[in-house]
Amino acid sequence: MNACDKKASALLTKAKFTADGTERANLLNKAEVMLADDVWSVPVFSRPAYLINANKVKGVLKNPTQQGSTWNSETWSVTS
């Protein structure tokens, strides 16, 4: 999983430091096309998981990665 597209990376780096929104969008679109042409892997499996919380806790979402259930805890809220 150490794939690297140097041309796409150069476009992404250039886009990071481009102030003009239209030019930045063009750079990002070009990089996206390059990366889509060389798709290294497509996820076809999502690990089944359960997420249980009290009804008073809002904003809890199941994380599709393996980072755990508190990945977005800064957006949680508790109602009385």
TORVODREN-133733 format. One line per 8 residues: for each residue x, y, z of N, C-alpha, C. Coordinates in pm, 1 decimal. Layout:
residues N
X/Y/Z/X/Y/Z/X/Y/Z; ...;
end
This chain:
residues 80
81.4/-119.5/0.0/0.0/0.0/0.0/85.9/126.1/0.0; 200.0/121.7/-58.5/287.1/238.5/-65.9/286.3/298.9/-205.2; 170.6/302.9/-267.6/159.4/357.3/-402.5/181.6/508.0/-399.9; 238.3/559.8/-507.3/264.0/702.6/-516.7/257.7/745.2/-662.5; 180.7/847.5/-690.2/176.0/906.6/-823.5/241.0/1043.6/-810.6; 364.6/1054.3/-856.0/441.9/1177.8/-837.3/380.1/1296.7/-909.2; 321.5/1274.1/-1025.9/259.3/1384.4/-1099.7/135.4/1435.4/-1025.2; 52.4/1343.0/-977.0/-66.5/1383.2/-901.6/-25.8/1450.9/-770.5;
76.4/1398.1/-704.4/124.5/1459.5/-580.2/174.3/1601.6/-603.7; 241.5/1623.8/-716.8/290.1/1757.8/-749.5/172.9/1853.1/-770.4; 67.0/1806.0/-836.8/-50.9/1889.9/-856.7/-118.8/1921.8/-723.6; -128.1/1823.2/-635.1/-189.6/1844.9/-504.4/-109.4/1943.6/-421.1; 22.7/1932.4/-426.9/108.7/2026.0/-354.2/92.6/2167.2/-409.4; 88.9/2178.9/-541.4/71.7/2310.5/-603.9/-64.1/2369.7/-566.6; -167.5/2286.5/-565.4/-302.1/2332.7/-529.9/-306.9/2383.3/-386.3; -230.3/2319.8/-298.9/-228.8/2359.5/-158.1/-182.9/2504.4/-140.9;
-97.3/2550.8/-228.2/-40.4/2684.7/-217.0/-91.9/2781.2/-324.6; -203.4/2744.9/-389.8/-261.6/2830.0/-493.5/-379.5/2907.7/-434.9; -370.4/3038.6/-437.6/-473.7/3123.3/-378.2/-598.3/3136.0/-466.2; -581.1/3134.6/-596.8/-693.8/3150.5/-688.7/-781.7/3025.7/-685.7; -907.2/3043.5/-649.2/-998.8/2929.8/-634.8/-1021.4/2851.3/-761.9; -1034.3/2919.6/-873.6/-1057.6/2851.7/-1000.9/-936.8/2769.1/-1042.0; -819.0/2828.3/-1028.5/-696.5/2755.5/-1063.6/-675.8/2635.9/-970.4; -703.8/2656.3/-839.6/-689.9/2546.6/-743.0/-785.4/2432.8/-776.8;
-909.7/2466.2/-813.0/-1007.7/2363.8/-850.2/-961.3/2286.9/-973.2; -904.6/2356.9/-1071.0/-853.3/2289.5/-1191.3/-741.1/2193.0/-1156.9; -650.0/2236.4/-1069.4/-539.3/2148.9/-1028.2/-592.1/2025.2/-955.9; -687.2/2046.2/-864.9/-743.7/1933.3/-790.3/-818.5/1837.8/-882.4; -892.0/1892.7/-979.2/-963.9/1806.6/-1073.9/-868.1/1723.6/-1158.2; -757.9/1783.9/-1202.2/-658.5/1709.3/-1280.5/-597.5/1597.1/-1197.5; -564.4/1627.5/-1072.0/-507.0/1525.5/-983.9/-607.3/1413.8/-958.9; -733.2/1448.4/-941.5/-837.3/1348.2/-918.0/-850.6/1253.0/-1035.7;
-845.7/1307.0/-1155.8/-855.2/1222.7/-1276.2/-736.7/1127.0/-1282.1; -616.8/1178.6/-1254.3/-497.1/1092.5/-1255.3/-509.9/980.2/-1153.9; -554.8/1013.4/-1033.5/-566.6/911.9/-928.6/-677.5/812.1/-959.9; -787.4/858.7/-1018.4/-897.4/769.1/-1053.4/-856.9/671.7/-1163.6; -770.1/716.7/-1253.3/-722.9/628.9/-1359.9/-636.9/515.4/-1306.6; -572.8/537.4/-1193.1/-483.2/437.7/-1134.8/-533.9/387.7/-1000.1; -663.3/362.3/-990.0/-719.1/317.0/-862.5/-645.1/191.8/-818.1; -584.8/200.4/-699.2/-505.1/88.6/-648.9/-591.2/-13.7/-576.7;
-694.7/34.0/-512.3/-784.2/-60.0/-446.3/-920.6/4.7/-428.5; -1022.0/-77.1/-429.2/-1157.3/-30.4/-406.7/-1212.5/-110.7/-289.6; -1249.0/-42.9/-180.8/-1301.2/-117.0/-65.8/-1435.2/-181.8/-100.7; -1444.5/-310.1/-78.8/-1568.1/-381.6/-108.3/-1624.0/-448.5/16.6; -1564.3/-418.0/131.9/-1607.5/-480.4/255.5/-1604.9/-376.9/366.5; -1707.7/-376.5/446.0/-1711.8/-291.5/564.4/-1741.1/-381.5/683.1; -1656.8/-374.2/783.7/-1672.5/-459.6/901.3/-1803.7/-426.6/972.0; -1889.1/-526.8/995.4/-2013.1/-501.4/1069.0/-1979.5/-456.3/1211.4;
-2053.7/-358.7/1259.5/-2028.6/-308.7/1394.4/-2157.5/-257.4/1455.3; -2161.0/-256.3/1587.0/-2273.4/-202.5/1660.9/-2228.9/-76.0/1731.4; -2319.5/18.3/1742.7/-2292.0/141.6/1814.2/-2412.3/168.9/1903.4; -2390.4/160.3/2033.6/-2499.4/175.5/2129.3/-2471.9/297.8/2215.2; -2572.1/383.8/2228.4/-2559.3/500.2/2315.4/-2696.5/539.5/2367.4; -2698.8/620.2/2472.0/-2824.8/667.1/2529.7/-2893.3/762.4/2433.6; -3025.9/768.2/2439.1/-3102.1/857.6/2352.1/-3067.9/1003.9/2376.8; -3017.9/1035.7/2496.7/-2982.7/1173.8/2529.4/-2854.4/1218.6/2459.7;
-2775.5/1125.4/2412.9/-2649.8/1159.3/2346.2/-2676.0/1171.9/2196.4; -2648.5/1289.6/2141.2/-2672.7/1316.8/1999.6/-2540.1/1334.4/1925.8; -2536.8/1299.4/1798.0/-2419.1/1319.8/1715.1/-2325.0/1201.0/1706.4; -2358.9/1091.1/1771.3/-2272.9/972.5/1766.7/-2294.8/902.7/1632.9; -2186.5/881.1/1560.2/-2194.1/815.0/1430.5/-2098.7/697.0/1424.7; -2140.0/592.6/1354.9/-2051.5/477.4/1336.8/-1938.9/515.6/1242.4; -1818.1/488.5/1283.2/-1700.8/519.5/1201.8/-1676.7/405.3/1103.9; -1667.9/433.6/974.2/-1646.0/328.0/876.6/-1503.7/271.6/877.9;
-1411.5/335.7/949.9/-1275.5/284.2/958.9/-1261.3/204.4/1087.5; -1139.9/171.4/1124.6/-1115.8/96.4/1247.7/-1066.1/186.9/1359.8; -1095.2/317.0/1353.3/-1044.4/412.2/1451.8/-1121.9/411.4/1582.5; -1236.4/348.5/1588.1/-1312.0/342.7/1712.4/-1432.6/435.6/1710.0; -1516.4/422.8/1812.5/-1643.0/494.8/1813.3/-1633.0/639.4/1859.6; -1521.2/681.4/1915.2/-1510.1/819.9/1963.5/-1444.9/912.3/1861.7; -1436.6/872.0/1737.9/-1367.2/948.9/1634.4/-1426.0/1087.7/1613.1; -1555.6/1107.6/1640.0/-1616.4/1239.8/1620.7/-1673.9/1294.7/1750.8;
-1615.2/1259.8/1862.9/-1669.6/1297.7/1992.7/-1678.8/1448.5/2013.7; -1601.5/1527.2/1939.4/-1610.2/1672.4/1954.1/-1742.8/1727.4/1904.7; -1820.2/1647.2/1830.8/-1950.1/1693.2/1780.7/-2066.6/1640.3/1864.1; -2038.1/1559.0/1964.7/-2143.7/1502.2/2047.2/-2205.7/1607.8/2137.8; -2330.8/1585.5/2173.9/-2396.4/1669.9/2273.0/-2489.0/1583.0/2358.1; -2517.8/1631.0/2477.9/-2605.6/1557.5/2569.1/-2721.7/1649.2/2605.7; -2842.8/1596.6/2590.8/-2962.6/1672.0/2627.4/-3014.2/1624.0/2761.1; -3085.9/1709.7/2828.8/-3141.8/1674.1/2961.6/-3265.1/1590.2/2949.1;
end
